[in-house]
């Protein structure tokens, strides 16, 4: 049987009769989670990211509205993950008016709790960036991997409603990746056998992540042999791929991520239990596993999981040049990026190319793509992994250069030589 959780006087008072009922409800849930996890206590947190903003049914809606009705409010800065609709353009989702109203209520419920209406799976690129060592409670798998690995903050992979309950309680179970020794690398992945050219390509990193998710299991991996200056969007894609295909919540890169100035530091002075040398054949196999379609037929392109940054949106515009797309090209992003693009008209220029800019949600969690299936090309390991099950579209993975070239041609174009 799980041990009792040691609570502070303030926490005990918050659970006493007569205490504010909203916070008491949230804290009871967090304490019970801690007990089940075997956590000895709760750890104070500095921020949260709430994942449960998508309407999946009446149960989740009842949780957030009940908490709000009881007067609960978040005790720390808390951002909102994507919802089930684009609030600025609700017509893009194939939902009934009743379904749209329920989706909006789910999102509004989080705002009523005091959450910031960011509506993005990449809050770390929308102004929410914890400091190294900060204890936080984040949901959304890619955001968890990013905040742990790239920013060096500490969170477990919190599921829907436990994350917002932690935000209300101001504390999380002190277990898992909140604990220093559990962040030790136990798997070394050596990339020395891969070419520098491959490691310089943005498309390599989502594939690397997809491979890691399947290979790591419960191990924390440390990469050796990767470049020291990896662009943030590539690190974002690595973490998203690893979290989609597996349970990865943390990885280290020697010389790049904050807890890995050296291999010894990442391993906390102990030898890793496992060692894998990554080969070009393994990378190509991981890339191929992301596609469920073959041939040249193409119905649409969808990118932006995690949400595209402004730089990524502008890269699409630059790659397109003077051409216009022959198939629908969906870019999922967030409002901060939209504001950035609007400053110089890049949003209009993308629309003129045939781009559909989707905000507040994404095409894999909202029914934006046409019914009946088809072939969707993407540069996202996460879209590729979930695409068939969530949208009915078969996925074809390719670099963003391939996605743009394919959208212009109206058929699949891929440059295989880049993966040699």
Secondary structure by P-SEA (a helix, b strand, c coil): cccbbbbcaaaaaaacccccaaaaaaaaaaaaaaaaacccbbbbbccbbbcccccccaaaaaaaaaaaaaccccccbbbbccccccccccccccccaaaaaaaaaaaaaaaaaccccccccccccccccccccbbbbbccaaaaaaaaccccbbbcccccaaaaaaaaacccccccccccccccccbbbbcccccccccccaaaaaaaaaaaaacccccbbbbccccccccaaaaaaaaaaaaaaccccccccccccccccccccccccccccbbbbbcaaaaaaaaaaacccccccccccccccccccaaaaaaaaaaacccccccbbbbbbcaaaaaaaaccaaaaaaaaabbbbbccccccccccccccccbbbcccccccccccccccbbbbbbcaaaaaaaaaaccccccccccc
